[in-house]
Amino acid sequence: MTVLILAPEHDLTADRMVAHLQRREVPAARFDTAWFPQRAHLAATLHDGAWAGTLTFGERCVALDELRSIWYRSPSAFELPPALSPAERHWAAGEAKLGLGGVLSALPVLWVNQPSRVADAAFKPLQLRVAAMCGLAVPETLITNDDTAVRCFAGTGETVSKALGAPSIREQNIRMTAFTHVLDDADLDDLRGVEATAHQFQRWVPKDYEARVIVVGAAVFAAGIHAGTSETYVDWRNSYSDLAYSRPCPPESVRDGVVRYCREFGLVYGAFDFVVRPDGCWVFLECNAGGQYGWIEDAIDAPITTALADVLAAGAVP
Amino acid sequence: MLTYADRAARGLLSSAVAFESDPFGNPGSRFALAGFTTGTDIGTSLTSPVGTRPWGLRRARPARAGRTLAPWTYDESRQLAVDVDGVPLIDSAVHGDPTAETTSTTDGEDRPSSEDWDND
């Protein structure tokens, strides 16, 4: 029984998992979806209600009915024949997704995580509601494209703005980032552009430090993230070199809440971000179902790869 | 009581955002995005003037430079990336530290050269 790892070619965390599984003599096959269709071949047949067949790439031939689990780690987009027209490419990409993705989704194996569940869990407003339902504290939040609503919300307490999705954009071939920002009077005086799309505004949570909590099945690992600058105090993603880490013990309600949250969304893995207030209360900010853990694993010396490997090797959540 | 995942699996809920580049994102997860396309040249887009540009992008600033990677290749046999001497990057002093100086990702630093921008 084989673990299928779907990951890009350059992914040190996936490298680490491959090496770990090899040491444990767990068969593993690593595949980047970018190899399909030009460097990989799929031949899958439905027989007696079950899919079987092979996925072949390089010198490797993976028997689909011998997979025990699939680790979905942000593999690359399909690379289609360059001769295709844009319309043909769009159509072919859809067929590849529905065909290869469909066959893999139809296999009776454990996914970490199933891509559709990841997509379901991407809505921040839904995340906040489910988190609250799971007993986690959440900040007051406004989603709007109405400047009056922004002023009204900001008038009742310190407020930050943050993207609902990716906090970055590429313009003129330059990567631009727009991390969390604390609103000031100048912001509120000129909200032109709020109407252009939905924006997220959230109550600023008094902060002792932040925490990233990694859930793997029923295992919970927590890392405290301590800002060393005013910039990273607002959003630690501003500069990783200005951070220090600790290994706090989350309250039992937080441990239970994050596990229940994952169960609600059908996730085996989740990377949660919390603010820990000076009074010790942990406030949920968001959960990234595909969030990174490798640097946290090193920073707090937590056996996250081992825990993930346990799940993948077992093909089940303990 | 059904979990959210149960309801989604039974088609009782519409799914969330899937990015076009995601190979397996739920095909039904294009909430209100029918016909939407980002085009192929958005990387060269110009910045709109204040008033037109979404407010949430007004303070966007150039990302700090990420780390420049030494040459590497993917070793199909060992199923991991190696340097020019065939040493796995995870065993290399240059590449092995996932906490290396960089801000080229917005969600931790597992793979220093990658641009993990959708992975908040």
Interface residues (C-beta under 8 A of the other chain):
Chain A: I5 L6 P8 E9 H10 D11 L12 T13 A14 D15 R16 V18 A19 A28 A29 R30 T33 G58 E59 R60 Y72 S74 P75 S76 A77 F78 P86 G94 A96 K97 L98 L100 G101 L104 S105 P115 S116 R117 V118 A119 D120 A121 A122 F123 L126 V130 S161 A163 G165 A166 P167 S168 I169 R170 E171 Q172 N173 I174 R175 M176 T177 A178 F179 H181 D190 L191 R192 G193 V194 A196 T197 H199 Q200 R212 R237 N238 S239 Y240 S241 R263 E264 F265 G266 L267 A271 E286 N288 G290 G291 Q292 Y293 G294 W295 I296 D298 A299
Chain B: T3 Y4 A5 D6 A8 A9 L13 S15 A16 V17 A18 E20 S21 D22 P23 F24 G25 N26 P27 S29 T40 I42 G43 T44 S45 L46 T47 V50 G51 T52 R53 P54 W55 G56 L57 R58 R59 A60 R61 P62 A63 R64 W72 Y74 E76 S77 R78 Q79 L80 A81 P88 L89 I90 H95 G96 D97 P98 T99 E101 T102 T103 T105 T106 D107 G108 E109 D110 R111 P112 S113 S114 E115 D116 W117 D118 N119 D120
